[in-house]
Amino acid sequence: MDFKIGRLNLNAVAQGVGGLVFGNENSTSNEDSYIEKYLDRISNGVLGDDRRSAMLNLQSLVAESSTAQMSFGAMGFPVLLNVLKEERDDVELIRGALETILSALTPIETAQGQKNVVQPALVNSDLLSRESENISLLLSLLTEDDFYVRYYTLQIITALLTHSPNRIQEEIISIPRGITRLMDMLMDREVIRNEALLLLTYLTRQAEEIQKIVVFEGAFEKIFSIIKEEGDSEGGVVVQDSLELLNNLIRNNASNQMLLKETIGFDPLVSILKLRRGSAYNFTQQKTINLLSVMETVRLLLVGGSTSEPDKDSSRLANQTALAQKKILDYLLLLGIESQWAPVALRSSALRCIGNLVIKNPHNLLILGSKLVGEEPHLEPALSATFRVILRASAIQEFIAADYVLKCFCEGNSDGQEMLASTITQPNSNPIIDSGGSMPFGSMLLQALLSNGANGDLEKCARAACVLSHILKNNLKCKELVLKVELEAPVPSLSSPEPLMHRVMKYSAIAASSGSIDEKQNHKSEGDLYIQPLILQLLVTWLADCPNAVNCLLESPGHLTYLLSLVSNPQAGIAVQGLAAIILGECVLYNRNNETKRDAFSVADALSQKVGLSNFFLKFDELQKFLSHLSTEGQHSQSLGRSSAASMAEAEDVENVGTNHKHEHPVLLEMFDSTFIRYVDKLEAEIRESILGIYSNTKNKVAVLPAELEQSDKETDRDYIKRLKIFVASQCNEMQDLLCRNATLAEELVRTGGATISTISQEPSSGRERVLNESHRRELQEARRCAQILTAEKAKIEDEANNYRNLAAKLESDLKSLSDAYNSLEQVNFRLESEAEELRKGGRVQHPDIETIKAEAREAAEKESEAELNDLLICLGQEQSKVEKLSTRLTELGEDVDSLLEGLGDEAGLEGDDEDEDDGK
């Protein structure tokens, strides 16, 4: 059989080609001969001891030499696999064969400097895993009674999974009861159980079908049983492996998460997080790793299923509610805020879990908003304590995590935003202290914002500005409320109170100047990388859809000058220049001011003169590329394994992460999230359209008529009116041409500023067309307004007509009812008049005798019936005489009269019956 991997012929390697790769050809030949000799003794030997001795020597040689590993892979696997099939009774020989195969799959460290060298372990792993029969054979060995047979078999399958995970996963899932055998190993002795646990962690990575089968086999119960047996968070690496397996089973899998919740619930998981306050400072490295793994489990549950699943949000909400009911928020607050002796990575992970627990969950948001932390009598609101962490955190990782809590609290929570904004009141020298001895949230926020300009205070100011931007995001009421906050001037007697926005602009300028000084002195601090972007982001959020904020910003002429210089400053970074460009664009887009030098026209003119429209829009393009790079860099996240967890536990301070020039600062990665990127994309298109509209329209100012337009003494009114018409027509034509040229120029500038082809293709092809379209649009709007007025009048008239119609119908109905009543009265009146008349004529009216009338009627009826009976008798007598005469005549003629009369009687009877039937019908 010719084994190949890629272009490498394994038979050729086994015959000595491996020596050219790994070392001396003679030594390779010697090792090949030894391997051939040992394999021959194993396969053809008669004595069992000799075969076992050859197996032991073969294992030692393969474990020590990489060339021997390569040679063994081509020649030894068929022999040893045959031993595993046929020699089940010789346990020692089976052990040696398994140990030799394991040595062939274990990499051997090569000398430094040797690169691009073929790894024999990888080649052997590929060779052994090609045939599914080999994997089936290994799984069958798990049923053997010998401890070492099962132990070495698990190690071999684990080694194969590390080298060829996809192939082994497919082969194991195709073998009947393959996964069941592996799951049974979790109930074996401790050493085998631990090896099976490690194997299952490799097996369940990114294998959804295997995850479902493992869960069906009762993985959740077995995992938490092992964790409890090992001591929960105080346990060793076995607890870490168990949690890693649990995370593999629930990662982006809503169905498995639901099964976990409905089968054993979240109580075993939450119990791992229960820590005593007295033991908060006792964190070993392994305990920290275990708790980090639990935090990863909680995070996966709070995130829910994958984004492609339709019920992802429902799964997330259900998990959030269930975990909140288990009081997990108390344990997370203890770890994230109150346990200052806990490692930074653990505190940061707990804070992020708090944010994921409350985001877009109204009930959990209310719980967090009312939660208190600390001990009596020093209790403090959880949100205020979180803000203290933001201000005091020395590690950037902890600051980002604490800021994430407040960001999630304010996300879509207008009531929570307004509650926090209401605490931001007028500052004073003696802030009010609450009953717990802590300063209110708004007072702390203002105190951090109003720094004295030192570098450390500027960093606090930037962090406070980041929190304030969360409070103001998409909430016009909060923006207006904070806009009314005024600060005392440095010299109150010489100047009026200063708005809070003006003070923020001042600190932005101070941050820019201090950053440039530090850059010249080559000692730029860590905070300088994100101080100014955070302050500018606050302004971007504040100005969005808030004309009053734009008006407040432009009240000071120096603010516009500063922003223009910031956009043009080549020493400022891409983020700073882009944010300053966004602020200027918002000053155009959301400007509703009509005052000179503060309206949208003035801002656009300043942009055109000081920066240039092409350069202005170029900053947008550069910012979008920068944001795209950030989003790509932020997507590289790995699961929490042994190596990554150990590195996180050892990293007490990750501030230096941002100093790596190959990666952006982590604060910027968190600050420019997907929501902000979408907002910038939307805002750029609106700003382009707004500037084009400004250059295509007039300022609607009242012009002063020149003196020559006044009527002269000798000029008649008719000539004067004619001359005015000519002048107005010429001015209109000239203004129309100017607007066309202006619009064309603005369009060309926008094109050079980086507008996309699709956007340009949708716009008019020339400035004149744009102006004409604008005039047509205005005419259409006027026509629509007139049509709306006419429609309203028509509806009003129709309503009045309906009212009159209903009134007429009512009156007609009333008239009919009156007429009916009048007729009935007339009839009653006529009857009464008749009775009165009869009484006047005949006196008293006699009532008739009913019995007399009945007797008279009976006598009349009897008389009438007797007369009718007499008539019938007369007729009957006449008919009888006729019958006698006819009978006599027939007898004379010789006819039988009796027979004729019988037939006539029958026919008469039939006719009578027919008549009766007809009458019945």
Beta strands, then each sheet from edge to edge (+ up, - down):
strand 1: 4-5
strand 2: 8-9
strand 3: 372-375
strand 4: 378-381
strand 5: 486-487
strand 6: 498-499
sheet 1: 1+ 2-
sheet 2: 3+ 4-
sheet 3: 5+ 6-
end
